[in-house]
Every structure is written in structure tokens, then in C-alpha cells.
């Protein structure tokens, strides 16, 4: 299954390691991790400047998403059964 992160970006749910609110950047270890990731080219911004709400850490990249953590969580938990639609 895929999770839509915003814009035209979708990632496999199995590749997601963490979904973090941007407020967590106030912690020194998180800031350091993100600075290193940025220097290494792993951060992909899919939102407008200053509109980032969430960092989505995957096995390949880190995405800056304009969608809140709670909305992404709801999307990740929303599984549509083909039997229910029939």
C-alpha cells in the first residue's frame, strides 16, 4: 500500500520509518540528524517554504510534507477492502 504525502509524492507504507512533527526540530539530536541528512542530499521538500508540518523518514529519503502528522496517520490506517466496495 502507498501513502500520499502531498503534491505528487506517494511512498510505500513499508518504507516509512517515522512520521515526525516539525516541532520536534527543537530537540538538538533531531536538528543534528536533519542537518546531516540535508548535507547528504536526503531531504526532499514537497511543500512551500515555511509550510512544512511533517518530516516523513523513509528508508531512502526524508520528505518535508505540508500534511499534518495526524492526517498522515489517518491515511496510513485507512485500508479499503475490495469486498466492502462490492
TORKOL-4160 file (C-alpha; in steps of 0.2 Angstrom, whole numbers, padded with zeros to 4 digits, m for minus):
86
<pt num="1" X="0000" Y="0000" Z="0000"/>
<pt num="2" X="0005" Y="0018" Z="m0003"/>
<pt num="3" X="0004" Y="0033" Z="0007"/>
<pt num="4" X="0001" Y="0050" Z="m0001"/>
<pt num="5" X="0012" Y="0063" Z="0007"/>
<pt num="6" X="0007" Y="0078" Z="m0003"/>
<pt num="7" X="0010" Y="0085" Z="m0020"/>
<pt num="8" X="0013" Y="0071" Z="m0032"/>
<pt num="9" X="0023" Y="0061" Z="m0019"/>
<pt num="10" X="0017" Y="0044" Z="m0013"/>
<pt num="11" X="0028" Y="0031" Z="m0004"/>
<pt num="12" X="0026" Y="0013" Z="0001"/>
<pt num="13" X="0020" Y="0012" Z="0018"/>
<pt num="14" X="0033" Y="m0002" Z="0022"/>
<pt num="15" X="0047" Y="0010" Z="0018"/>
<pt num="16" X="0041" Y="0023" Z="0031"/>
<pt num="17" X="0052" Y="0023" Z="0047"/>
<pt num="18" X="0045" Y="0038" Z="0056"/>
<pt num="19" X="0032" Y="0052" Z="0054"/>
<pt num="20" X="0038" Y="0067" Z="0064"/>
<pt num="21" X="0030" Y="0084" Z="0068"/>
<pt num="22" X="0042" Y="0099" Z="0063"/>
<pt num="23" X="0041" Y="0105" Z="0081"/>
<pt num="24" X="0052" Y="0090" Z="0085"/>
<pt num="25" X="0067" Y="0100" Z="0077"/>
<pt num="26" X="0068" Y="0110" Z="0093"/>
<pt num="27" X="0077" Y="0095" Z="0100"/>
<pt num="28" X="0096" Y="0095" Z="0097"/>
<pt num="29" X="0098" Y="0077" Z="0091"/>
<pt num="30" X="0084" Y="0079" Z="0079"/>
<pt num="31" X="0091" Y="0095" Z="0072"/>
<pt num="32" X="0108" Y="0087" Z="0070"/>
<pt num="33" X="0100" Y="0072" Z="0061"/>
<pt num="34" X="0091" Y="0083" Z="0049"/>
<pt num="35" X="0106" Y="0094" Z="0046"/>
<pt num="36" X="0117" Y="0079" Z="0041"/>
<pt num="37" X="0103" Y="0072" Z="0030"/>
<pt num="38" X="0101" Y="0089" Z="0021"/>
<pt num="39" X="0120" Y="0090" Z="0019"/>
<pt num="40" X="0120" Y="0072" Z="0012"/>
<pt num="41" X="0105" Y="0076" Z="0000"/>
<pt num="42" X="0092" Y="0065" Z="0008"/>
<pt num="43" X="0079" Y="0079" Z="0011"/>
<pt num="44" X="0065" Y="0081" Z="m0002"/>
<pt num="45" X="0054" Y="0096" Z="0000"/>
<pt num="46" X="0036" Y="0093" Z="m0006"/>
<pt num="47" X="0029" Y="0109" Z="0002"/>
<pt num="48" X="0031" Y="0128" Z="0000"/>
<pt num="49" X="0044" Y="0136" Z="0011"/>
<pt num="50" X="0038" Y="0138" Z="0029"/>
<pt num="51" X="0023" Y="0127" Z="0026"/>
<pt num="52" X="0031" Y="0111" Z="0031"/>
<pt num="53" X="0021" Y="0102" Z="0045"/>
<pt num="54" X="0029" Y="0085" Z="0045"/>
<pt num="55" X="0045" Y="0075" Z="0042"/>
<pt num="56" X="0042" Y="0058" Z="0034"/>
<pt num="57" X="0058" Y="0047" Z="0036"/>
<pt num="58" X="0059" Y="0033" Z="0024"/>
<pt num="59" X="0072" Y="0020" Z="0020"/>
<pt num="60" X="0078" Y="0031" Z="0006"/>
<pt num="61" X="0074" Y="0049" Z="0009"/>
<pt num="62" X="0066" Y="0062" Z="0021"/>
<pt num="63" X="0051" Y="0071" Z="0015"/>
<pt num="64" X="0045" Y="0088" Z="0021"/>
<pt num="65" X="0026" Y="0087" Z="0019"/>
<pt num="66" X="0013" Y="0100" Z="0021"/>
<pt num="67" X="0001" Y="0087" Z="0028"/>
<pt num="68" X="0000" Y="0086" Z="0047"/>
<pt num="69" X="0005" Y="0070" Z="0057"/>
<pt num="70" X="m0012" Y="0066" Z="0062"/>
<pt num="71" X="m0019" Y="0067" Z="0044"/>
<pt num="72" X="m0005" Y="0056" Z="0038"/>
<pt num="73" X="m0008" Y="0043" Z="0052"/>
<pt num="74" X="m0027" Y="0043" Z="0047"/>
<pt num="75" X="m0022" Y="0040" Z="0029"/>
<pt num="76" X="m0010" Y="0026" Z="0034"/>
<pt num="77" X="m0023" Y="0017" Z="0044"/>
<pt num="78" X="m0037" Y="0019" Z="0031"/>
<pt num="79" X="m0037" Y="0002" Z="0022"/>
<pt num="80" X="m0051" Y="0000" Z="0009"/>
<pt num="81" X="m0057" Y="m0018" Z="0007"/>
<pt num="82" X="m0062" Y="m0023" Z="m0010"/>
<pt num="83" X="m0075" Y="m0034" Z="m0003"/>
<pt num="84" X="m0083" Y="m0018" Z="0006"/>
<pt num="85" X="m0085" Y="m0009" Z="m0011"/>
<pt num="86" X="m0094" Y="m0024" Z="m0020"/>
